[in-house]
Amino acid sequence: MTRLVLVLGDQLSETLSALQAANRTTDLVVMAEVADETEYVQHHPKKIALVLAAMRKFAQQLRDQGWRVAYSRLDDPDNTGSIPGELLRRAAETEAQEVLATTPGEWRLIDALRMLPITLQLHSDTRFIATREDFAVWAKGRKQLRMEYFYREMRRKTGLLMEAGKPIGGKWNYDHDNRKPAPDFQPDAEPLRFAPDKDVQEVLTLVQDRFAGHFGELLPFAFATNRTQALQALEHFITNALPRFGDYQDAMLRGSRTLYHALIAPYLNIGLLHPMEVCRAAEAAFHAGHAPLNAVEGFIRQILGWREYVRGIYLLEGPDYVTRNALGHSRPLPDFYWGGETRMSCIQLAVAQTREDAYAHHIQRLMVTGNFALLAGIDPHALHEWYLAVYADAFEWVEAPNTIGMSQSADGGIIASKPYVSSGAYIDRMSDYCKSCAYDVKAKTGETACPFNLLYWHFLIRHRARFDNNPRMGNMYRTWDRMEEQRKSQVLADANAFLSRLDSGEIC
């Protein structure tokens, strides 16, 4: 009896558990480009093109290996527009009574599959280093679920950068060494780019026709769209950028959008690369003397630590996680997140880069667009949907904890022990953005004062009851308490004036 084997657009791995459980001779692989997945938020056209092109190439790879594949293209006239609909259509065609699937990375799809009126075998996603059960066991009974302690357990489990049961170099974490502003940039460290082939060009034409109204520029398109290219991108990063990645991973420069970042997260998140092979490649570079420990440890921590951790949080906390709003923020997302005019150079540059590339690195997301949203009291769910839509690497399991938890403190402190807020001084220290800004990053009050300076104190004061006893925030409140009353009043008045202009739709 034929069974259906579902392969989703972010599950493009030969080692996928559903494929491992299937029979190549008798079962039918089902892959589908559907409207539900391209439009539940208005995904960036580059993101849509990446997933569709990679899906088509993976489907052909499976056929070449002897699999039978039923593939639905987005413009097929019989396409039902949803994953469940396509499964039911293929079941009717083949009289299949069972679906094999690897657990999706989004609760909405997990729930949709469980509602199918046919038998479902839901297999764990073994492409991660920690299973859902591993994380639940680690989390059980802990008062605080801090990533650093989970990361140490993962180091012990994998042996990455370990020697005789202890971390190489004597420290688990070299983050303190990785906060330098970038003095310059080496062009050969730019991520590898790939010219669209005939298959990719066909997808680009479809996406241009169908999603021209979505935020984001489709062209030029240069993402890897198969495993061979993704491995080349990884090798290029290890060779050319990893040695300086650590020192400058938090830096931002107008002349370089990626600096020494790998830009491989999209390939990891759709299945073209496996996290352990990426970590092993970085570790090998350290042992070969090619890259320093602070760079390699910092890079591995992002994958072995942070990536695995946020997936664990997403699955542990359940479907309602994305709706949490512990701080009660409700301001609508400003138009400048969608490319509207703003006088804030850092926001304008981060959003322009996002529109053109479907990419911005973690500090641009956390300390520019995320920081502003938190300071200004933007609705965290609206920001969550924006991040989910605009970045090529954004899938809910990884994006939601980063936004709701890390960036917006909307989960009540599950992920972050304090809010990630800063004044303009941090952005000025880590970038060259402020030099071209209409606002003065040195000014603390007045209409020309950097909005981050004003809103920083406004945020702290309006949430003082919540954060006053936080040991990591005591210095901030003591600094405020030492200010003269007149200055305090002026800062808050100027912040309120800025927020009023923001709410009225003035250019801010």
VEXBA-818444 format. One record per residue (C-alpha): x, y, z. Coordinates in Angstrom, 3 decimals. Each point is the difference from the previous one (the first is absolute). Layout:
! VEXBA-818444
NODE         u         v         w
NODE         X         Y         Z
...
This chain:
! VEXBA-818444
NODE         u         v         w
NODE     0.000     0.000     0.000
NODE     1.380     3.408    -0.999
NODE     0.700     2.479     2.778
NODE     0.505     3.725    -0.474
NODE     3.299     1.478     1.193
NODE    -0.271     3.740     0.644
NODE     3.090     2.145    -0.569
NODE    -0.447     3.686     0.874
NODE     1.928     2.926    -1.446
NODE     2.213     0.294     3.082
NODE     0.711    -3.748     0.142
NODE     2.247    -0.426    -3.032
NODE     2.325    -2.631     1.447
NODE     0.701    -3.522    -1.207
NODE     0.225    -1.045     3.648
NODE    -3.538     1.221     0.750
NODE    -1.614    -2.406     2.455
NODE    -3.132    -0.427    -2.133
NODE     2.144    -1.078    -2.955
NODE     1.999    -2.325     2.223
NODE    -3.235    -1.684     1.086
NODE    -1.389    -0.303    -3.535
NODE     0.241    -2.642    -2.715
NODE     1.562     1.403    -3.147
NODE    -1.694    -2.588    -2.167
NODE    -3.578     0.218     1.189
NODE    -0.471     3.378     1.698
NODE    -0.681     3.347    -1.648
NODE     1.810     3.174     1.025
NODE    -2.308     3.020     0.072
NODE     1.422     3.490    -0.381
NODE    -2.144     3.062    -0.577
NODE     0.409     3.703    -0.634
NODE    -3.198     1.407     1.503
NODE    -1.573     3.409     0.505
NODE    -0.511    -0.587     3.727
NODE     3.742    -0.228     0.567
NODE     0.947     2.966    -2.170
NODE    -2.684     2.345     1.297
NODE    -0.787    -0.683     3.699
NODE     2.298     2.984     0.433
NODE     1.208     2.068    -2.935
NODE     3.338    -1.737    -0.424
NODE     2.865     1.800    -1.686
NODE     0.145    -0.957    -3.714
NODE     3.635    -1.140     0.394
NODE    -1.042    -2.348     2.801
NODE    -2.807    -1.478    -2.084
NODE     2.318    -0.436    -2.976
NODE     2.675    -1.675     2.123
NODE    -2.404    -2.563     1.426
NODE    -1.767    -0.765    -3.285
NODE     3.219    -0.333    -1.998
NODE     1.587    -2.214     2.648
NODE    -3.153    -2.139     0.178
NODE    -0.030    -0.586    -3.738
NODE     3.643    -1.001    -0.048
NODE    -0.423    -2.302     2.978
NODE    -3.002    -1.674    -1.627
NODE     2.102    -0.722    -3.085
NODE     2.794    -1.315     2.221
NODE    -2.452    -2.452     1.568
NODE    -1.228    -1.119    -3.424
NODE     3.580    -0.587    -1.089
NODE     0.403    -2.247     3.052
NODE    -2.989    -2.109    -0.980
NODE    -2.763     1.582     2.058
NODE    -3.456     0.574    -1.454
NODE    -0.855     3.661     0.556
NODE    -3.336     1.765    -0.390
NODE     0.911     3.660    -0.226
NODE    -2.558     2.824    -0.052
NODE     1.151     3.295    -1.451
NODE    -1.508     3.232     1.211
NODE    -1.620     0.695    -3.361
NODE    -1.349    -3.524    -0.569
NODE    -3.731     0.373    -0.792
NODE    -0.963    -2.864     2.360
NODE     2.043     1.329     2.935
NODE    -2.255     0.183     3.074
NODE     2.100     2.708     1.642
NODE     0.813    -1.796     3.265
NODE     2.188    -2.841     1.248
NODE    -2.953    -2.004     1.386
NODE    -1.901     0.585    -3.218
NODE     2.858    -1.311    -2.128
NODE     0.407    -3.055     2.215
NODE    -3.691    -0.793    -0.312
NODE     0.144     0.526    -3.758
NODE     2.916    -2.430    -0.332
NODE    -1.717    -2.460     2.346
NODE    -3.080     0.013    -2.227
NODE     2.167    -0.612    -3.077
NODE     1.917    -2.921     1.536
NODE    -2.469    -1.362     2.581
NODE     2.700     0.523     2.608
NODE    -1.226    -0.304     3.592
NODE     3.089     1.181     1.866
NODE     2.299     3.022     0.065
NODE     3.607    -0.059     1.235
NODE     1.251     3.429     1.045
NODE     2.861     1.547     1.908
NODE    -1.313     2.297     2.721
NODE    -0.317     3.510    -1.477
NODE     1.744     2.973     1.584
NODE    -3.186     2.010     0.499
NODE    -2.916    -0.827     2.277
NODE    -2.584     1.017    -2.589
NODE     1.250    -2.717    -2.371
NODE     0.290    -2.590     2.760
NODE    -3.631     0.660     0.884
NODE    -1.071    -0.063    -3.658
NODE     1.578    -3.418    -0.555
NODE    -1.572    -1.400     3.139
NODE    -3.406     1.006    -1.358
NODE     0.393    -2.186    -3.103
NODE    -2.714    -2.661    -0.344
NODE     2.620    -2.625    -0.866
NODE     2.614    -1.788     2.103
NODE     3.031     2.150     0.816
NODE     3.464    -1.204     0.993
NODE     1.757     3.059     1.431
NODE     3.745    -0.558     0.376
NODE     2.413     2.100     2.058
NODE     2.204     2.399    -1.940
NODE     3.411    -1.606     0.420
NODE     1.804     2.788    -1.856
NODE     0.515     1.818     3.288
NODE     2.671    -0.831     2.547
NODE    -2.376     0.012     2.986
NODE    -3.341    -1.780    -0.173
NODE    -3.158     1.541     1.390
NODE     0.219    -2.577     2.801
NODE     3.634     0.911     0.715
NODE    -0.951     3.624     0.537
NODE    -3.030    -0.827     2.143
NODE     2.163    -2.166     2.273
NODE     2.585     2.784     0.313
NODE    -2.718     2.604     0.733
NODE    -1.944    -2.031     2.553
NODE     0.183     1.466     3.489
NODE     2.157     2.979    -0.968
NODE    -1.090     3.401     1.251
NODE     1.786     1.729    -2.868
NODE     0.548    -1.387    -3.490
NODE     3.203     1.815    -0.869
NODE     1.624    -0.777    -3.326
NODE     3.532     0.031     1.417
NODE    -0.598    -3.061     2.181
NODE    -1.773    -1.884    -2.788
NODE     2.913     0.853    -2.286
NODE     2.484    -1.496     2.447
NODE    -2.001    -3.212     0.082
NODE     0.043    -0.093    -3.796
NODE     3.755     0.481    -0.037
NODE     0.370    -2.958     2.361
NODE    -2.422    -2.094    -2.056
NODE     1.716     0.631    -3.330
NODE     3.598     0.442     1.137
NODE     0.291     3.154    -2.115
NODE     2.953     2.123     1.155
NODE     0.474    -2.313     2.975
NODE     3.119    -1.662     1.367
NODE     0.007    -2.531     2.844
NODE    -3.526     1.048     0.952
NODE     0.873     3.698     0.236
NODE    -0.397     2.892    -2.464
NODE     3.077     0.650    -2.119
NODE     1.651     3.208     1.168
NODE    -1.505    -0.276     3.466
NODE    -3.128     2.069    -0.678
NODE    -3.394    -0.952    -1.393
NODE    -0.775     3.364    -1.521
NODE     2.165     2.652    -1.673
NODE    -2.793     2.467    -0.651
NODE     1.873     2.711     1.889
NODE     2.667    -0.072    -2.720
NODE    -2.532     0.262    -2.816
NODE    -1.314     3.551     0.336
NODE     2.408     2.087    -2.026
NODE    -1.113     2.656    -2.465
NODE     1.283    -0.837    -3.460
NODE     2.844     2.268    -1.157
NODE    -0.181    -1.215    -3.597
NODE    -1.222    -2.849    -2.147
NODE     1.638    -2.535    -2.296
NODE    -2.075    -0.459    -3.199
NODE     1.024    -3.646    -0.415
NODE    -1.957    -0.780     3.180
NODE    -3.315     0.799    -1.719
NODE    -2.273    -3.070    -0.124
NODE     0.156    -2.067    -3.172
NODE    -2.602     0.949    -2.570
NODE    -1.578    -2.273    -2.610
NODE    -1.274     1.044    -3.410
NODE    -3.539    -1.282    -0.674
NODE    -0.086    -3.007    -2.321
NODE    -2.907    -0.844    -2.299
NODE    -2.020    -1.669     2.760
NODE     0.478     2.906     2.396
NODE    -0.834     2.501    -2.715
NODE    -3.300    -1.771    -0.597
NODE    -0.843     0.398     3.674
NODE     1.034     3.661    -0.032
NODE    -2.396     0.673    -2.856
NODE    -2.840    -1.663     1.922
NODE     0.764     1.893     3.211
NODE     0.313     3.313    -1.831
NODE    -3.406    -0.495    -1.595
NODE    -1.779    -1.225     3.112
NODE     1.593     1.865     2.922
NODE     0.985     3.359    -1.442
NODE    -2.096     1.703     2.687
NODE     1.921    -1.531     2.894
NODE     2.580     2.052     1.872
NODE     3.482    -0.736    -1.314
NODE     2.033    -0.009    -3.176
NODE     0.267    -3.287    -1.865
NODE     3.018     0.894    -2.118
NODE     2.885    -0.449     0.059
NODE    -0.425    -3.550     1.320
NODE     3.169    -1.813     1.074
NODE    -0.930    -2.617     2.628
NODE     1.184    -3.595    -0.162
NODE    -2.873    -2.260    -1.038
NODE     1.431    -3.499     0.436
NODE     2.266    -1.834     2.419
NODE     3.091     0.187    -2.207
NODE    -0.199     3.784    -0.121
NODE    -0.774     0.242     3.727
NODE     3.127    -2.018     0.792
NODE     2.015     2.328    -2.232
NODE    -1.414     2.987     1.909
NODE     1.008    -1.615     3.289
NODE     3.536    -0.735    -1.206
NODE     0.360     3.565    -1.285
NODE    -0.995     1.393     3.408
NODE     2.338    -2.292     1.925
NODE     2.907     0.965    -2.266
NODE    -0.571     3.717    -0.428
NODE    -2.125     1.399     2.831
NODE     0.067    -2.247     3.080
NODE     3.426     1.214     1.229
NODE    -1.408     3.514     0.559
NODE    -3.596    -0.979     0.746
NODE     0.470    -0.030     3.760
NODE     1.522     3.434     0.482
NODE    -2.533     1.798    -2.184
NODE    -3.188    -2.069     0.148
NODE    -1.871     2.854     1.728
NODE     1.303     2.785    -2.252
NODE    -2.001     1.895    -2.630
NODE     1.435     1.890    -2.964
NODE    -1.737     1.946    -2.749
NODE     2.408    -1.365    -2.605
NODE    -0.486    -3.675     0.863
NODE    -3.311    -1.637     0.721
NODE     1.399    -3.358     1.059
NODE     3.470     0.818     1.355
NODE     1.385    -3.391     1.091
NODE    -3.317    -1.797     0.423
NODE    -0.600    -3.307    -1.774
NODE    -3.502     0.584    -1.409
NODE    -0.623    -3.750     0.183
NODE    -2.975     0.096     2.390
NODE    -2.481    -0.284    -2.896
NODE     1.781    -3.159    -1.181
NODE     0.003    -1.494     3.483
NODE    -3.648     0.832     0.530
NODE    -1.276    -1.547    -3.240
NODE     2.118    -3.116     0.420
NODE     2.820     0.411    -2.513
NODE     2.590    -0.059     2.794
NODE     0.086    -1.947     3.269
NODE     0.943     1.858     3.193
NODE     2.605    -2.536     1.108
NODE     1.856     0.082    -3.308
NODE     0.110     3.794     0.218
NODE     1.308    -0.091     3.587
NODE     2.572    -2.680    -0.864
NODE     1.263     2.068    -2.920
NODE     0.557     2.980     2.292
NODE     1.638    -2.171     2.658
NODE     2.347    -1.470    -2.611
NODE     1.038     3.520    -0.988
NODE     1.011     0.673     3.609
NODE     1.993    -3.211     0.334
NODE     1.737     0.758    -3.296
NODE     1.078     3.412     1.333
NODE    -2.072     1.791    -2.624
NODE    -2.425     1.800     2.346
NODE     0.375     1.201     3.610
NODE    -1.936    -1.525     2.869
NODE    -2.176     3.046     0.668
NODE    -1.245    -0.032    -3.601
NODE    -0.641    -3.728    -0.139
NODE    -1.620    -0.202     3.422
NODE    -2.228     2.991    -0.764
NODE    -1.098    -1.507    -3.290
NODE    -0.658    -3.465     1.442
NODE    -1.941     1.548     2.898
NODE    -2.423     1.606    -2.441
NODE    -0.838    -3.424    -1.439
NODE     0.620    -2.584     2.722
NODE    -1.182     2.334     2.722
NODE    -2.418     2.633    -1.181
NODE    -1.624    -1.717    -2.993
NODE    -0.636    -3.225     1.910
NODE    -1.125     1.909     3.086
NODE    -2.639     2.155    -1.692
NODE    -1.474    -3.047    -1.735
NODE    -0.256    -1.683     3.393
NODE    -1.734     3.049     1.472
NODE    -2.469     0.189    -2.912
NODE    -1.028    -3.649     0.332
NODE    -0.054     0.101     3.802
NODE    -2.117     3.131     0.310
NODE    -2.673    -0.996    -2.521
NODE    -2.181     1.710    -2.610
NODE    -0.960     3.038     2.078
NODE     3.604     1.169     0.349
NODE    -0.249     2.357    -2.996
NODE    -2.931     1.883     1.575
NODE     1.682     0.802     3.316
NODE     0.304     3.646     0.948
NODE     1.304     0.239     3.548
NODE     0.690     3.742    -0.255
NODE    -3.398     0.853    -1.464
NODE     1.406     1.768    -3.052
NODE    -2.567     0.905    -2.651
NODE     1.353     2.737    -2.277
NODE    -0.432    -0.878    -3.715
NODE     3.084    -0.804    -2.024
NODE     1.179     3.279    -1.548
NODE    -0.111     0.365    -3.764
NODE     3.782     0.378    -0.211
NODE     0.368    -3.728     0.748
NODE    -1.577    -0.483    -3.419
NODE     2.281     2.519    -1.686
NODE    -1.746     3.240     0.927
NODE     2.110     3.076     0.583
NODE     1.887     0.466     3.261
NODE     2.677     2.406     1.209
NODE     1.671    -2.710     2.111
NODE     3.008    -1.143    -1.993
NODE     0.403    -3.354     1.759
NODE    -3.626    -0.980    -0.597
NODE     0.062     1.215    -3.586
NODE     3.168    -1.947    -0.788
NODE    -1.157    -3.214     1.702
NODE    -3.389     0.057    -1.691
NODE     1.446     0.879    -3.416
NODE     2.407    -2.907     0.285
NODE    -2.853    -2.281     1.074
NODE    -2.117     1.107    -2.961
NODE     2.814    -0.601    -2.479
NODE     1.631    -3.129     1.448
NODE    -2.559    -1.785     2.224
NODE     2.873     0.048     2.485
NODE     1.338     1.976     2.949
NODE     2.323    -1.405     2.614
NODE    -0.928    -0.620     3.628
NODE     1.095     3.369     1.394
NODE    -1.868     1.929    -2.684
NODE    -3.089    -1.984     0.963
NODE     0.459     0.004     3.778
NODE     1.529     3.404     0.702
NODE    -1.409     2.134    -2.820
NODE    -3.454    -1.070    -1.235
NODE    -0.747    -2.109     3.081
NODE     1.399     2.499     2.479
NODE    -2.067     2.823    -1.468
NODE    -3.177    -2.097     0.058
NODE     0.510    -0.911     3.646
NODE     0.842     3.554     1.067
NODE    -2.984     1.419    -1.896
NODE    -2.471    -2.596     1.275
NODE    -0.791    -1.634    -3.346
NODE    -2.417    -2.945     0.048
NODE     2.355    -3.027     0.199
NODE    -2.276    -2.180    -2.136
NODE     0.073     2.584    -2.783
NODE     3.799     0.046     0.168
NODE     0.059    -3.813     0.080
NODE    -1.995    -0.142    -3.225
NODE     2.298     2.581    -1.592
NODE     3.153    -1.974     0.802
NODE    -1.677    -3.217    -1.138
NODE    -0.870     1.620    -3.304
NODE     3.120     1.903    -0.941
NODE     2.967    -2.294     0.718
NODE     1.017    -2.970    -2.125
NODE     1.038    -2.024     3.051
NODE    -3.201     0.686     1.976
NODE    -2.127    -3.001     0.891
NODE    -2.192     0.224     3.065
NODE     1.904    -2.489     2.191
NODE     3.128     2.165    -0.215
NODE    -1.465     3.452    -0.588
NODE    -2.684     0.136     2.707
NODE     2.245    -0.651     3.029
NODE     2.536     2.463    -1.379
NODE    -2.693     2.669    -0.350
NODE    -2.543    -0.670     2.744
NODE     2.611    -1.071     2.549
NODE     3.448     1.383    -0.720
NODE    -0.856     3.212    -1.816
NODE    -3.302     1.153     1.515
NODE     0.001    -1.548     3.510
NODE    -3.608    -0.904    -0.703
NODE     0.291    -3.506     1.460
NODE     0.459     1.280     3.536
NODE     3.693    -0.783     0.253
NODE     0.123    -3.637    -1.097
NODE     2.864     0.657    -2.411
NODE     1.566     3.305     1.008
NODE     0.902     0.877     3.584
NODE    -0.387     3.690    -0.853
NODE    -1.426     2.022    -2.901
NODE     2.415     0.549    -2.876
NODE    -0.260     3.775    -0.144
NODE     2.641     2.624    -0.583
NODE     0.366     3.676    -0.695
NODE     1.528     1.316    -3.175
NODE     3.476    -0.282     1.515
NODE     0.122    -3.753    -0.652
NODE    -0.947     0.408    -3.653
NODE     2.557     2.780    -0.369
NODE     2.721    -2.151     1.563
NODE    -0.698    -3.055    -2.153
NODE    -0.685     1.702    -3.347
NODE     0.616     2.967    -2.248
NODE    -3.750     0.579    -0.408
NODE    -0.265     3.032     2.282
NODE     2.409     2.122    -2.050
NODE    -2.617     0.501    -2.714
NODE    -3.063     0.334     2.236
NODE    -2.287     3.009     0.239
NODE    -0.057    -0.511     3.755
NODE     2.907     0.672     2.337
NODE     1.014    -3.145     1.847
NODE     1.816     2.127     2.603
NODE    -3.076     2.095     0.782
NODE    -2.069    -1.215     2.961
NODE    -2.948     2.391    -0.272
NODE    -1.654     2.205    -2.584
NODE    -1.484    -0.602    -3.457
NODE     3.367    -0.942    -1.494
NODE     0.812    -2.553     2.715
NODE     0.383    -3.571    -1.144
NODE    -3.398    -1.684     0.555
NODE     1.758    -3.014     1.525
NODE     1.390     2.287     2.731
NODE    -3.450     1.355     0.861
NODE    -1.919    -3.251    -0.263
NODE     2.575    -1.935     1.997
NODE    -0.883     1.857     3.186
NODE    -3.693     0.131    -0.881
NODE    -0.026    -3.818    -0.242
NODE     1.834    -0.481     3.291
NODE    -2.261     2.357     1.907
NODE    -3.316    -1.263    -1.353
NODE     1.043    -3.574     0.899
NODE     1.802     0.799     3.246
NODE    -2.386    -2.031     2.129
NODE     0.927    -3.109    -1.962
NODE     3.765     0.506    -0.316
NODE     1.009     2.034     3.055
NODE     1.134    -3.069     1.924
NODE     1.770    -1.622    -2.929
NODE     3.659    -0.251     1.106
NODE     1.207     0.583    -3.567
NODE    -1.883     3.304    -0.247
NODE     0.799     1.587     3.333
NODE     2.729     2.250    -1.394
NODE    -2.374     1.416    -2.607
NODE    -2.574     1.003     2.598
NODE     2.650     1.392     2.337
NODE     1.262     2.172    -2.866
NODE    -3.522     1.292    -0.577
NODE    -0.525     0.703     3.690
NODE     3.156     2.139     0.098
NODE    -1.237     2.257    -2.805
NODE    -1.347     3.452     0.773
NODE    -3.793     0.112     0.051
NODE    -0.124     2.615    -2.746
NODE     2.028    -2.195    -2.321
NODE    -2.171    -3.029     0.766
NODE    -3.118     1.982    -0.847
NODE     1.564     1.260    -3.225
NODE     1.068    -3.468    -1.133
NODE    -3.449    -1.475     0.575
NODE    -1.750     2.972    -1.610
NODE     2.217    -0.257    -3.080
NODE    -0.576    -3.759    -0.199
NODE    -3.766     0.505     0.193
NODE     0.208     2.655    -2.690
NODE     1.903    -2.398    -2.262
NODE    -2.555    -2.765     0.580
NODE    -2.818     2.427    -0.787
NODE     1.645     0.842    -3.313
NODE     0.458    -3.706    -0.677
NODE    -3.670    -0.685     0.722
NODE    -1.156     2.860    -2.191
NODE     1.916    -1.339    -2.984
NODE     2.550     2.805    -0.163
NODE     3.413    -0.842    -1.433
NODE     2.117    -0.925     3.027
